[in-house]
Amino acid sequence: MSVFASLVEHLADLLQPLFGASAAAAAIVLFTALVRLLVHPLSRAAARGQKARTRLQPRIAELRREHARNPEKLQRAVLELHAEEKVSPLSGCLPSLCQVPAFFLLYHLFSSSTIGGRANELLSHQLLAAPLGGRWADALGDGGPVAGAGLVYVALFAFVAGVAVFSYRLTKRTMAEQPMLSAGAGRGGGAGDGEQVPGLGAITKVMPFMSFFTLVTVAVVPLAAALYVVTSTTWSAVERAVLYR
């Protein structure tokens, strides 16, 4: 943890001439961008996998007709097809899963009063008037939603809402172009319409709304972790628009 704290502090020192008192916040944004660059190859692989699944649609349609009265056999056949073509139906989850450690590092770093036996100096840093170790509830109790730190959260919520709407439309469009996903999510598992991949239907039902959950995250985690989530979510939206065009 102390090594990670030193990394954030060094980045903040480098950015201080440009961002002044908000240098640590800028360092978190830069750190997030670096993490996303490292994860980008997985995102590209996920995009290739989704395009490969699109190419498999005619063969999947044949399997559904062939096993119309046997949903369990249909599931096995589709899974075997994915294995044969080396396509993972859940490969799109990997980029998000790989970011979890970085998020929790930031969360823990800005939730701890001490690091390595000394006071956590990062907690003294701010984004404008909002402490990076504070939460929305703290801002509400310190002047309300339209004063000081509260205004920082109002701006963050507005920005996240805009990104969420963009991501929602993008995801709905992508799913509309993926018959396998829409079929798995929207059909009730009748004899001829069994869910091809176990659990995929539940995932795809909530997938378009995932970006809106960011609003809840921003409201309850320390501001530093919220900045990571906001930056990563924005990156994901732009990345998906490019890779899935």
N, C-alpha and C positions, 0 to 999 in steps of 0.2 A: 504493500500500500504506500509506503514512504517513497518508493521509487516512482510510482505513478504520480504521487503528489509533486515530486521534484520535476517530473516531466511537464506537468501543467504549469508549475511556477516558472520554469525556464521559457516555455512558450509565451506566457504572459509577459515576462520581461522583454522578450523579443518584440512583442506587439505593443508594448506600452507607449512608444513614441507615436504610434498611429491612433490608438484607441484610449489612451489615458487611463482613467479609473475603471473603464470597462474592458481592460486588456485581458483579464482572466476569462470573461465571457467570450471574447473573441478567440481566445486560446481553446476553449471548449468547442466552439464551432469548427475551428481548424482541425482539432483532434478528431472530431466526428467525420470531417471530410477525408482525413487520412484513413480512418477505419473503413469508410465506404469505398475508397479506392482499392484497399486490400481485398474487400469482399466483391468488388466489381466482376472479377472473372466468374464467380459463382452466379452472379446475376445474369451474365451473358449465357452461361450454360443453362440456366433455368429458362431463359427466353428461347434458346434453341430447342430445349425439351418440349416447351409448349407448342412450338411450331411443328415439331415432329409428331406430337399427339394429334395435331390438326390433320396431318397427312394420313394418320391411321384411321380417320373417321369412316371411310368406306369399308374397311375390313372389320371395324367394330360393329358397323350396321349389319354386316353379314352375320357376325356372331350373334347378335341380338335376335335376328330372324331365326337362326339355326337353333338357338337355345331359348326360344320364346317361352317354353313351359318349364324351364329349369333355371331359376335365377342363380342358384349356387354354382351350377356348372358354367353359367355365363360369367360370373365373377372370376372363376378360376381361369377360364379361357382368355379373358381380357388381361388378367395379370400375367399369364404366360406370354401373351402377345407383347406386352410391355417389356417383359424380361428378354424376349427374343430380339426386340428392336433396341434394347438397352435404353429404354425411356422410363424415367421414374415419374409417376403421376403426382408425387409430392415434392419434386425437386425445387419448386418455387419457395418452399419453406426454408431452405438452407441459408440463404442470405440473411434472413431475419434471425435465425437461431445462432448464427455465428456472431451476431452483434450483442447478444445477451450479456456475455461477460463484460464487455466495455461499458454497457449501461449500468450494470450493478456495481462496477468499480467506481463510476462517478457518483452513483447514488450513495454508496457507503462513504466515499471520500467526503462528500458535502453533508453527511449526516453525523460525522464523528467530530467531537470537540477536541480530541487529541490524536496525533499521528506520531508513532514512534516515540511516545513518551513526552512529546512537547505539544504546545497549543497548535491547533490547526489554523495557520495563518490564512488559508484560502477562504475561510468563512468571513473574513473581513472584506473580501472583494464584492463588487456589486455590478449589476447591469443597470446603468443609470441610477435610479433611486432604490432598486430592489436588491437585497442581499442574495448572493448566489446560494447560500445555505437556507434561505427562507422558503416558505410555501405560500400558496394563495391565501390560506386561512390567516397567516401572519399579516399579509398585506391588508386583508379585510379588517383585521383588528387594529391596524395602525393607520387610521385615516380614511378607511373605506375604499370602495372600488375605483373612485375617480380622483384619488390623491396619491401622489408619490409612487410607491411601489404598486399600488392598485392599477395605475394607468399602464405600467409595464405589462401586467397580466392581461389587461383589456386588449392591448395591441397584440400580444401573443395569441390570445384566443381568437381574435379577428383573423390573424394570419393563418392559424391552424384550420379554422373553419373554411377559409378559401381553398387551402390545399386539400382539405377533406372532400369538398364538393368536386374539385377537379379530379381527385383520385377515384371518387365514387363513379363519376361519369366514365372515366377511363376503364375501370374494372367492369362496369356493366357492358361497355362496348366490347371488351375483350371476351367476356363470358358469352356474349351473343354470337361471337365468331367461333366459339368452342362448343359444338353440340354435345360433346361428351360431358362437359361440366354442367351445362344447363339441364341436360337430361338427368344426370345423377342427382342434381339438387332439386329439380322440380317435379319429378315423377315419384309416385308413392310406393314404388317397389312392387308393382304388380307382376304377374307371371312373365310378361314380356319386357318389362321395363325395370328390371332389378338394377340396383345400384352396382355399377361395374367395379368400383374400388371401395372396399369397406371403409366407412367413415368419411368418404369424399363428399357425399351429399351434405352432411352437416357443416363441413368446412365451407363449401361453396355457397351455402345459404347466407352465412354471415360475412363472407369475403368482401362484398361491396361496402359494408358498413365499418370495416376494420379501421379505416382512417379516422372516423369520428370518435373512436375510442381514445385517440390521442388527446382529445380535449379533456377527458377524465384524467389521463396520466399527467398532463401539464398542471392540472389543478391540485394534485395530491402529492407529487414528488418534489424534492428540493429544486429550486430554479435551475441549478446547474444541470441536473439530470433532465429537466424539462427542455433545456436548450439542446441537449443531445437528441432527444426524441423529435423535437421540431425540425432540427437540421436534417436528421436521418429520414424523416417522413417526407420532407420536401425533396431531398435527393432521390428517394424512391419514386416519387411521382414523376419527376423529370426523367429519370432513368427508364421507367416503364414506358413513358410516352415515346422515347427514342427507340428502345429495343423492340417494342411490340407494334411499331407503326406498320 
